[in-house]
Amino acid sequence: MTDLDRKVVLITGAGQGIGQGVALAMAGAGASVVVTGRTLAKVEATARMVEERGGQALAVACDVKSAADLAATVERTVASFGGLDILVNNAQEVPLGKLEDVTDEAFLAGFESGPLATHRLMRLARPHLAARGGGTIFNFCSSAGIRWDMTGYGCYAAVKQAIRSLTRAAAAEWGGENIRVLTIAPHAESPGLKWWIENNPEEAQAFFRTIPLGRVGSLEGDIGRALVALAGQDLAYLTGATIPLDGGQANFD
């Protein structure tokens, strides 16, 4: 497994699901992790899980829709651990529903927590990554952006596709500073996916039939450890790409 000893990782939305799985995997590879989320008790629980395994973690309450929270979180990360090497933009409010049903408030929350928060946090992280000789930024999108039937997913797909554009731009603009930027498109056993399966059983059955590997990825093993590998030196020439961690379902070409 890739060695991330002495690396510092900041992860948003780490109180559960994919963010928590990434935190456990990164810490397992030797990194110090800063886990953030709106609910302090949840990220404190993630931090305890890391510490129980012998890792080092800091829990920080942060609403990614708040520019002030994002700035304070980056400042606290650097003050606590001396720098920043890896940023994981995972938090996202999901504006699901048909176009006529999604309110302006829900769409705006999806935008603020998704591409706007991603943009803000990347800019805040950039000087600290550059100061360490480079680093890696992971942004999250969704295969909803290339669904065969976009009904009910238009607003969600729109904010996620915007994140892919930001990844490409940051990879192009900051590559000279050895900052790599990748978009991850995961299928994982998150609370959100479990909710969707329970509330859309027929669609979920059709969904599973389109996954060649026949299963949804595990949070830590399939998603978290993949990000560990992608952050390592063996893949240091990879940037600007969308990586589908989805069992072979999506085609982002």
C-alpha positions in Angstrom: 0.0 0.0 0.0 1.2 3.5 -0.8 3.0 5.2 2.1 1.6 8.6 3.0 3.7 9.1 6.1 4.1 12.8 7.0 1.3 13.8 4.6 -1.5 15.9 5.8 -5.0 15.4 4.4 -8.1 17.6 4.6 -11.4 15.8 4.0 -14.8 17.5 3.8 -18.0 15.6 4.6 -16.0 13.0 6.7 -18.6 12.3 9.3 -20.0 9.3 7.4 -20.0 7.5 4.1 -17.2 8.1 1.5 -15.5 10.8 3.5 -15.2 8.6 6.5 -13.9 5.7 4.4 -11.3 8.0 2.8 -10.2 9.2 6.2 -9.7 5.7 7.5 -7.8 4.7 4.4 -5.5 7.8 4.3 -4.8 7.4 8.0 -4.1 3.7 7.5 -1.4 4.7 5.0 0.3 7.0 7.6 -1.3 10.4 6.9 -2.5 12.8 9.5 -6.2 13.6 8.6 -8.4 16.6 9.3 -12.0 15.5 9.1 -14.7 18.1 8.7 -18.4 18.2 8.6 -21.4 20.3 9.7 -22.1 18.1 12.7 -19.1 18.1 15.1 -20.2 14.9 16.9 -20.1 12.9 13.6 -16.6 14.0 12.6 -15.4 13.5 16.2 -16.6 9.9 15.9 -14.6 9.5 12.7 -11.5 11.0 14.4 -11.9 8.5 17.3 -12.1 5.6 14.7 -8.8 6.8 13.2 -7.1 7.2 16.6 -8.3 3.8 17.8 -6.3 2.3 14.9 -3.3 4.3 15.9 -3.6 7.2 13.5 -3.7 10.9 14.0 -6.8 12.9 13.4 -8.4 16.3 14.0 -12.1 16.9 13.9 -13.4 20.3 12.8 -16.9 21.6 12.4 -17.3 23.2 9.0 -20.2 24.1 6.7 -18.7 24.1 3.2 -21.3 26.7 2.1 -19.6 29.2 4.4 -16.5 30.9 3.0 -15.4 31.9 6.5 -15.7 28.2 7.7 -13.6 27.0 4.8 -10.8 29.6 5.4 -10.8 28.9 9.2 -10.6 25.1 8.5 -7.6 25.4 6.2 -5.9 27.8 8.7 -6.5 25.3 11.5 -5.2 22.4 9.5 -1.9 24.2 8.7 -1.5 25.4 12.3 -2.1 21.9 13.7 0.0 19.8 11.3 2.4 22.3 9.7 1.0 22.1 6.1 -1.3 20.5 3.7 -0.6 17.9 1.0 -4.0 16.3 0.0 -7.4 17.9 -0.3 -10.6 15.8 -0.6 -13.6 17.8 -1.7 -16.3 15.3 -0.8 -19.2 17.2 0.9 -22.3 17.9 -1.2 -25.9 18.7 -0.7 -27.9 16.8 -3.4 -30.7 18.6 -5.3 -32.6 15.6 -6.6 -36.0 15.8 -8.3 -37.6 16.8 -11.6 -36.8 20.2 -12.9 -40.2 21.6 -11.9 -39.9 20.2 -8.4 -36.4 21.4 -7.4 -36.6 24.7 -5.7 -34.3 27.6 -6.2 -33.1 27.1 -2.6 -32.3 23.4 -3.1 -30.5 24.1 -6.4 -28.5 26.9 -4.8 -27.6 24.7 -1.9 -26.3 22.1 -4.3 -24.2 24.7 -6.1 -22.9 26.3 -3.0 -21.9 23.0 -1.4 -20.6 21.6 -4.6 -18.8 23.6 -7.3 -18.6 26.9 -5.3 -17.2 25.1 -2.2 -14.8 23.1 -4.4 -13.6 26.3 -6.1 -13.1 28.1 -2.8 -11.3 25.3 -1.0 -9.0 24.6 -3.9 -7.9 28.2 -4.0 -7.4 28.2 -0.2 -5.4 25.0 -0.4 -3.2 25.9 -3.4 -0.5 28.0 -1.7 -0.1 25.4 1.0 0.2 22.5 -1.5 2.7 24.6 -3.5 4.7 25.3 -0.4 5.2 21.6 0.1 6.4 21.1 -3.4 3.0 20.0 -4.8 0.1 17.9 -3.8 -3.1 16.2 -4.9 -6.7 17.5 -4.9 -9.6 15.1 -5.3 -13.0 16.4 -6.3 -16.1 14.3 -6.5 -18.6 14.1 -9.4 -21.3 11.5 -10.2 -22.3 9.3 -13.1 -25.6 11.1 -12.8 -24.0 13.5 -15.2 -24.0 11.0 -18.0 -27.1 9.0 -17.1 -29.1 7.3 -19.9 -32.2 8.9 -18.5 -31.7 12.3 -16.8 -35.2 12.5 -15.4 -35.0 13.6 -11.8 -31.3 14.2 -11.9 -30.8 17.4 -14.0 -30.0 19.8 -11.2 -27.8 17.3 -9.3 -25.9 16.4 -12.6 -25.5 20.1 -13.4 -23.6 20.9 -10.2 -21.5 17.7 -10.4 -20.6 18.3 -14.0 -19.5 21.8 -13.1 -17.0 20.2 -10.6 -15.4 18.2 -13.5 -14.8 21.5 -15.3 -13.1 23.0 -12.3 -10.9 19.9 -12.0 -9.7 20.3 -15.6 -9.0 24.0 -15.2 -7.1 23.6 -11.9 -5.1 20.7 -13.4 -4.1 22.9 -16.3 -3.4 26.1 -14.4 -1.6 24.6 -11.4 0.3 21.7 -13.0 3.5 23.8 -13.1 3.4 23.8 -9.3 3.2 20.0 -9.2 -0.4 20.2 -8.0 -2.4 17.3 -9.5 -6.2 17.5 -9.6 -8.5 14.5 -10.2 -12.2 14.0 -10.3 -13.6 10.8 -8.7 -16.9 9.3 -9.7 -17.7 6.6 -7.1 -20.4 4.1 -6.4 -20.1 3.3 -2.7 -22.1 1.9 0.2 -22.8 5.4 1.5 -25.9 6.3 3.5 -27.1 8.4 0.6 -26.9 5.4 -1.8 -28.6 3.2 0.7 -31.4 5.7 1.0 -31.8 5.9 -2.8 -32.0 2.1 -3.1 -34.6 1.8 -0.4 -36.7 4.6 -2.0 -36.3 3.6 -5.6 -36.2 -0.3 -5.5 -37.2 -0.9 -9.2 -34.7 1.7 -10.5 -32.1 0.3 -8.1 -32.5 -3.2 -9.5 -31.9 -1.9 -13.0 -29.0 0.1 -11.8 -27.2 -2.9 -10.3 -27.6 -4.8 -13.6 -25.5 -2.2 -15.3 -22.5 -2.7 -13.0 -20.1 -5.3 -14.6 -18.6 -6.2 -11.2 -22.0 -6.7 -9.8 -21.6 -4.8 -6.6 -21.3 -1.4 -5.0 -17.8 -0.4 -3.7 -16.8 -0.5 -0.1 -16.2 2.9 1.5 -12.7 2.3 2.8 -11.4 -0.7 0.8 -12.6 0.2 -2.7 -12.9 4.0 -2.6 -10.6 5.1 0.2 -7.7 2.9 -0.7 -8.0 3.8 -4.4 -7.5 7.5 -3.4 -4.5 6.5 -1.4 -3.0 4.9 -4.5 -3.9 7.8 -6.7 -2.2 10.2 -4.2 1.0 8.2 -4.3 4.2 8.7 -6.5 3.4 5.7 -8.7 0.6 7.7 -10.3 2.3 11.1 -10.2 1.9 11.7 -13.9 -1.9 11.5 -13.7 -3.9 14.7 -13.5 -7.1 16.3 -14.9 -8.9 13.0 -15.4 -12.2 11.7 -14.2 -11.6 8.3 -12.5 -14.8 6.1 -12.3 -14.6 4.0 -9.2 -17.9 2.3 -10.1 -17.3 -1.3 -11.0 -17.1 -0.5 -14.7 -20.5 1.0 -15.1 -19.9 4.6 -16.4 -18.1 5.8 -19.6 -16.8 9.3 -19.2 -15.1 9.4 -22.5 
